Amino acid sequence: MAKHILIIGSPGSGKSVFGAALASAAGKRNRQTLLISGDSRISMLSFFCGNTDTDGLGTLYAGEITSQRTADAIKILREFPNIGVMGFQLHGRVKQKGTTAQIQQLYTVVDGMAEVVIWDGTSDWTDAFQTVMTEKAEVTACLLTADIKGLLYFQQYQDKIRRLAHCLLLEGLSKPYSLHEEMDITIGGFDGILPFGREIERYVMEGNLFSILTCCHARYCETVEHTLDDLLEGRMEK
């Protein structure tokens, strides 16, 4: 059986970036890792692995969730063979959202396909993807931006967040630099836990998000490793 972690948080807090960093760290430990992006509004598959003909989640949800159809929807990364990704296709013909029953079936299927499954959630607590995984995941990482969006998000959902069995609350800066500073400062010295800068954005646009740990602040990398330790070593088991 796999270890499952759900990533949630305020808009723009870096959920997908954190998920990719976590998957990269798990892959480097030779763990068979699967990253699933559940936000149907953002087609993350191309950002994770560039152009690909792999079926997206929208196509998977249009039919029965079987082991074979799920495997067909997983893109194995050539540069990182221990990591597989799932998400919605940018140009997918079908962008059907999964129902609660389909997400539960997907959880059952992928539980036997990997050692670590990272569920990249949304900011919407009514979404079926998030509703199912808040119950299933061993660990939830909640990312908050250090601004009014993060504060409002926490105020709105704090009761639900506090009811989560094992939740890591991570706070940081969504944009450590002003626009002027981003234009001329040397990337590599981030002020907050969440890394956003021109170098990170370059990796995103190149579809090479799993290489971001090479340019993240040491404090961010430590947070990723500690989160992975909590998940793998069973210190936070339900």
URGI-V396964 format. One record per residue. RES is the residue in one letter. BURIAL is + if it has 24 or more other ideal C-beta (glycine too) atoms within 12 Angstrom, else -. Layout:
RES_BURIAL + RES_BURIAL
This chain:
M_- + A_+ + K_+ + H_+ + I_+ + L_+ + I_+ + I_+ + G_+ + S_+ + P_+ + G_+ + S_+ + G_+ + K_+ + S_+ + V_+ + F_+ + G_+ + A_+ + A_+ + L_+ + A_+ + S_+ + A_+ + A_+ + G_+ + K_+ + R_- + N_- + R_+ + Q_+ + T_+ + L_+ + L_+ + I_+ + S_+ + G_+ + D_+ + S_+ + R_- + I_+ + S_+ + M_+ + L_+ + S_+ + F_+ + F_+ + C_+ + G_+ + N_- + T_+ + D_- + T_+ + D_+ + G_+ + L_+ + G_+ + T_+ + L_+ + Y_+ + A_- + G_- + E_- + I_+ + T_- + S_- + Q_- + R_+ + T_+ + A_- + D_- + A_+ + I_+ + K_+ + I_+ + L_+ + R_- + E_- + F_+ + P_- + N_+ + I_+ + G_+ + V_+ + M_+ + G_+ + F_+ + Q_+ + L_+ + H_- + G_+ + R_- + V_- + K_+ + Q_- + K_+ + G_+ + T_- + T_- + A_- + Q_+ + I_+ + Q_- + Q_+ + L_+ + Y_+ + T_- + V_+ + V_+ + D_+ + G_- + M_+ + A_+ + E_+ + V_+ + V_+ + I_+ + W_+ + D_+ + G_+ + T_+ + S_+ + D_+ + W_+ + T_- + D_+ + A_+ + F_+ + Q_+ + T_+ + V_+ + M_+ + T_+ + E_- + K_+ + A_+ + E_+ + V_+ + T_+ + A_+ + C_+ + L_+ + L_+ + T_+ + A_+ + D_- + I_- + K_- + G_+ + L_- + L_- + Y_+ + F_+ + Q_- + Q_- + Y_+ + Q_- + D_- + K_- + I_+ + R_- + R_- + L_+ + A_- + H_+ + C_+ + L_+ + L_+ + L_+ + E_+ + G_+ + L_+ + S_+ + K_+ + P_+ + Y_+ + S_- + L_- + H_- + E_- + E_- + M_- + D_- + I_- + T_- + I_+ + G_- + G_- + F_+ + D_- + G_+ + I_+ + L_+ + P_+ + F_+ + G_+ + R_+ + E_+ + I_+ + E_- + R_- + Y_+ + V_+ + M_- + E_- + G_+ + N_+ + L_+ + F_+ + S_+ + I_+ + L_+ + T_- + C_+ + C_+ + H_+ + A_- + R_- + Y_+ + C_+ + E_- + T_+ + V_+ + E_+ + H_- + T_+ + L_+ + D_- + D_+ + L_+ + L_+ + E_- + G_- + R_- + M_+ + E_- + K_-
